[in-house]
Amino acid sequence: MKTIQCTIRTTEEAQAYVDLCETRYTERIEEALTSILTGEHAKIVALAGPTCSGKTTTAAKLTRRIKEAGRRAVVMSIDDFFKDRADRNVVDGESPDYDSAAAIDLDYFEAFMKRLNAGLPVLVPHYDFTATGRTEYNEYYPDPDDIYVFEGIQAVYPEVTRLFGARYFTIFMNVKEDVSCTGSVLNRDELRLLRRIVRDYRFRGATPEFTLHLWEGVRANEQNNIFPNAKKRDLTLDSFLDYEPFFLARYAVPLLQTVPADSRYRDEAEDLAARLAAFDCPLLEERMIPQNSVFREFIG
């Protein structure tokens, strides 16, 4: 359990606190970079983790550092290989399942990996969650010295890893510890849930009630598929930033309060909001958070 106390007295101290948290995360990225570049040569980095663990931003940070180290790195999102909604037997009104291997067009991914590993041009798809389908393809010409960073919750699923066709280095991301402030505790899974409530509302048009509705199924998939398949990971990366609960309190509490009084999730929402209230530090301002922070993945 990590205990956090807000002893910030000035805006200068607030900025220094945010900077320190960001520096610590950068150091974790550097450790991962060293492991990738100094170990046995791997063409593929599988960057996995449960929902809202910060995979997308971390993939971009790793890619930039790999390039600065003299190698070309390319991010490939597993999400972009999802099947179109029309090909997934989704009934109207039913929530699409984005967590299982069945969501992925494995036939296309297999053909894609065979061409990529053979050094042949490939068409990299882009999946649009609004359109619930692949909306475009971009041609990519591989180089023998390239490193490919495949990011997504399914990047450790055996249905996916068997198609990599080459040795790969696995980085598993997560929020590592529970946190407390003045006796109020948020566990590591609740921190990810709060990240998702804010992210889904801001970027996916989802209400907090809908995110809470999905959460049970999300957690079941994590326990059944993600965590068991990640046991052989090469490196674990903690994406938590000590300052973030203070911002989550500011952004998530108003959202949690919108859960209808007659909703089955109202009690859970009220409980989360009550515990979040302990994380109060008004001198922390959003402008202090770098634009390339992993936390920006959830707040924009």
N, C-alpha and C positions, 0 to 999 in steps of 0.2 A: 504494500500500500504506500502510495506517495502522498505526503502531506504538503499542501500548498497554503501559504499564508500571504495575504495581501498587506505588505508593509510599505507600499509605495507612497511617498509623500509629495513628489513633484512630477511634472510631465517629463523632466529629464530622466528621472529614475524609471518612469514607465517605459520610455523609449529604450533605455539601457536594458531593461528586463526583457522586452521583446527581442532585442538584438541578441542577447545572451541565449535565449531559447532557440533562435534561428541558427546561431553559430553552433550550438550543440547538435542540431539536426544535420547541418552541413558536415560536421565531423563524422556522423554516422554514414553519410553518403560517401565520404572519402574512404572510410573503412571498406565499404562495399566495392568501391572502385578498385582499391588495392587488391582485393580478393579476386576480382574479375581479371585484372590485367597481369597479375603476378603468378596466378595459379596455372594449372594445365590449360592450354589454349582451348577456349570454348567459343564456338560461333554464336551460340544462342544463350541468352539470359532469359529465364522464365521468372517474371516478376508477378507473384501471386499474393493473395491475401483476401480476407473477407471483405464484405461491402464497406465502403467508406473508411478504408485503411490508408488511403492516400496514394494509390498505385499510379494514377495517371500523371500527377505532378512529379512524383519521384522518378518515373520512367523518363520524363523530360530532363530532369536534373542529371540523372545518370548518363543520358545520351550526350548532353552538353559536355560533361566532364570527360567522357570517353573520347569525344572529338578533340577536346583540348589536350588530351594525352597523345594525340597523333593518329587515332583510329577513326574510321567512319562508323557511326552507330545509327541505327534506324529503329524507331518504335513501331511495333505492329500490335494493334489492339485486338485481343480475341473477340471483343464485342463486335468488331466490324465483320466478323465471319458468321454472325447470327443469320439464321434463316429468315427469309421474308415472312411476315405474318401469314400470308396466304398459304405458305408451305408448312405451317406448324400446327394445323388442325386446332386453331384457337377459336372457340365459340364466341360470338358477339357478346360483349359485356364481361367476358372472362379476362382476368389479368394475365398477360403473357408471362411465361416462365422463362426468365433470363438467367436462372441459376444452374440448371442442369446441363449436362453434355448434349442432351437432345435438342437444345436451343441452337446448337452450332451446326452449320452446314459442313459436316465432317468430310463429305466427298470432295467438296471444293477445297477445303483446307488441306486434305491429303495431296491433291493434285498441285496445289499452290506450293506446298513444302517440297515436293519432288522437283519442281522446276527451280525453286529458290536454291536448294542444295546442289543442284546441277549447274548453277551459275547462269541460268536462263532468265530472261525478262519475265516478270510476273505482273498481274493486274491486282493491285491492292484495293480491296473494297472499302467503302465507307458506309456504315450503317446509321441511318437517321431514326432516332427513337420517336420523333414526332410522326414521321411517315411510316414507322414500323417496317422498314425495309432498307435494302441496300440501294442507295440512290446514285452512286457514281463509283467509278474505278479509275485508279491512277497507275500508270505504268511505271514500274521500277526496274532499273538495271543493276543487278548485284555486282559487287566487286569481291574478289577472293579474300580480301582482308576485312570485309565488313563484319560488324557484330550486330546481331538482331535481338532487340529487347521485346519479347512478347509479354504484354501485360494483360491481366484479367483474372477474375476469380477462378476461371477454369484452366489457368496456365499450369496447374499441378494435377489436373484430372488425367488418369491414364489414357483415356480416349484421345486426349490431345497430345500428351508427351510422347506417346508411341509414334506419332506422326512427325515429330521434330527431325527424326532421321539422323541426328548427330548428337555428340555429347553436349549437354547443356548445364548451365549453372543456375541453381534455383535460389532466389531471394524471396523470403516470405515476410510480408509486412503485416503489422497488427498494432493495436494499442496494447502495450505490454502490461500496464498496471492499473489497478483501481486508484482513485484519487479522493482525498478528503480535504475539507476546509471548514474550520470551526465546528467540527463534529459531524458535518454533513458529508455523506459518502456517495460517489457515483462509481459504479463498477465499469470495467473496461468496455463491456458490451454496450452499456448505456451511453457511454461517450460516443461510440460509433452510431448508435441510434439517434442521438441528438444531432450529430453531424448530418445524418441522412435526412432527418426531419427538415433541417434548414436548407440543405442542398435540393431536396426534392421539391420543396415549396418554391424556391427561387428559380430553379432551372428546368423542372419537369412538370410544373403546374399541378403538383400533388398536394392535397390537403394533409395536415398532420394526422388526421384520423385515418386517412388511406394508408399513410406510411406505417402507422401503428398496426393497421390491419395486415399489411404485408409482412411485418417483422417476424411473426411466429414462423411463417414458412421459410423466411430467409435464414433464421437461426437454425431451423431443422436441417436445412441443406448444408449449412456450415458444419454442423456436428456430424452429419452423415457422409459428406463428400469432401469438403475443403480441408478441414483439420486432419482427418485420417490420411489423406493423400499428400499432406505437406510434412509428414514426419521425417522424410529423407532430405529435407531442404539443406542447402549448403550454408545459408546465412539467414539470420532473423534480423529484421529492421523495425525498430520501434518508431512509429510516426507521430507519437504524441508530443505536443508542445505545451509546456507548463502553463502558458498564459491562456490557452484556448477555452477552458471552462468559464472564464470571466466573460468572454465574448459569446459563448454558447448560451450563457444565462441571459444575456442581453437580447439575443436574437430568438432563442427557442421558447422562452417563457411566454411572450405574447402569442406565439403560434399554438402552444399547448393549451392556452386559454380559449382558443377557438373550437376545441373539440366539444361537440354538442353535449348538453347535460344528460341527454338520454342515451348517449353512446356507451357501448360496452367498454370503450377505452377511456372513458372520462376519469375514472379513479386512477388509472395508470398515469394519465396526463397530469392530473393534479399532484400526484406524488412526485413525479419528476420535476414539476415546476417548483414545488416546495423545497426540494433538496437543492435545486439550482440556485435558489434565492440566496443561499449562503455564499455563493461565489460572486462577490460584489467588489469591483475595483473601478470606480468611475473615472480615474485618471488614465486608464488605458483607452486609447482611441484607435479606431480602425485604420486611420491614415498611417499609423506606426507599423502596420504589418506590411512587409515587402510584397510587391505584386507577384513575385515568383514563389511565395511561401506555399508549402503544402496545405496550409489552412485555407488558402484562397480557393482551393478546390471545392470547398463547401460553402463559402460565403460570397465568392465572386470578387 
